C-alpha cells in the first residue's frame, strides 16, 4: 500500500544504522561475532520499519529514516517503501536527534515522533499513543528499562539534549530535568527494553543468543581428494562452519576433509541428496552450497551478507569464472554471467547461498537426476529475485577440458532451456542415456558420466 502524506504533516522518524559486520551492534560481537551481531541489527531494523510503516499507513503520517552507515541507495534497496531518507550526520546522539527534529519542524511538521531500532516489542499502538499524547503534552518519552528512552516525540522545537550523559542510566532522568526546566509538559509511555547486550537478547529470544555460526558452507563430494582441501581452505572463516557431505568416495576425500578442519557427514550418493543432508545438520543462519572443485572469493562472507541485505533476493550466487585461461573460455564466462544476471539462472558451481528459513520453507533441493540447482533456483524465483554478488567463485575447468568447450556449453544450454521450458529433470536426464531409478551425481550440466562402484551410472 502506498504511504500517504498527511495534511497536518505529522512525521514518524526511525533512527537506525545500515548493518555492516564489525561496525554494528558491537556490544553483541564478543558473544556472537561480527556477522551474527550485524544480522541481529538487520532483523530488528526490519521489524521496526514494518511497525513504523503500518502506523504511518493507518494514521496517514509520513516516515523519515535517519541513518548512519551505508548510503541512501542501499537504504532504499534494503527497506524500500515510500519513505524519506536522510543521513544522521556527525555529533553525539543528542546533536543528531536535535538536527532530525529541527529539519522536521522546518519542513512544516506539527507532531514528530522518533524511535530507535532496538526495541522488538514496539507496536503500532505505541506510536499512536505517542501522537495522541502530543495533542496535550509538549514532549512525550518512552522510558527504557536501562534508564534511557526508546521513543521521544515533540510538537515544537525544544533543546532537551544538552548535558545528557548518553549511553548511561541517567539519560531519562537528565532529560526530564531539562524538559521541566524549560517549562515543557511531559507525557510518559510504558517502559520497554532495548536489545543492546547479549543478556538483553537472551531475555528477548533465548534461542537467538545461542552460539552458532552465521554461515554454513555445505560441500557435497565424491572422489574429490585432489580438490577438496583447496575448496575447504577458501571457505574456512570465523563465524563459518564447513560441512563436507561425502557420497561414498573411494579415495582420500574424507580423510582430507577432516584434516582441513571440515565437519564430515556420510550420505547416499547424489548431489541434491548430499546437499539436503548437509543442510539438515547445518547450524548457520545462511547456507552456502559449494562444489568441491570450486574456490570462494576472498571476503566471500561480506559479499553474502551484503547481497542478502537487499530485501528482494530469495537466493544469491557469485559470478562465474574458471581456471582456464583461454579467450574462448572468457567468452563463455561472460555469457554465463549474462544468463545468471538477466535470466536468473546461476548454476551450482557459482556457489548458491540462501537464508536457512527460506531453504527449509521450500523443502530443500529437489532430489532429481540432473539440474537440481536450476530447478531449486526456479522455485525460489517465485519468492523473490536471484541476486548475483560482484565477486567470482572460481571453478575447475576440468569438465570443459575433458568434454570440450563447445560440447560442454551446448549441454549447459540444453539443460537451461529445458528447465525454462518446464521439461522435467528425468526427461532431461534421458538425453544422456541415464536410466530411471539409477543413482546420480551432479548439478546443472557440466558433467561426465562414469560407472559407479556397483555399475550404476553416476553423473560426476
Secondary structure, DSSP 8 states (H G I E B T S, - for coil): ------SS--EEEEEEE---TTTSSHHHHHHH-HHHHHHHHHHHHHHHHHHHHHHHHHHT-EEEEEEESS-HHHHHHHH-SS-EEEE--SS-HHHHHHHHHHHHHHTT-S-EEEE-S--TT--HHHHHHHHHHTTT-SEEEEEBTTSSEEEEEESS-----TT--TTSTTHHHHHHHHHHHTT--EEE---B----SHHHHHHH-GGGGS---SEEEEEEESS-TTTHHHHHHHH--TTEEEEEEES--SSSHHHHHHHTT-EEEE--S-HHHHHHHHHHH--SSEEEE--TTEE--TTHHHHHHHHHHSTTEEEEEEEEEES---HHHHHHHHHHHHHHHHH----GGG-EEEEHHHHHHTTSS---SS-HHHHHHHHHTTTSEEEEEEEEEEE--HHHHHH-HHHHHHHHHHHHHHHHTT--HHHHHHTTT--TTS----SSS---EEE-TTS-EEE-
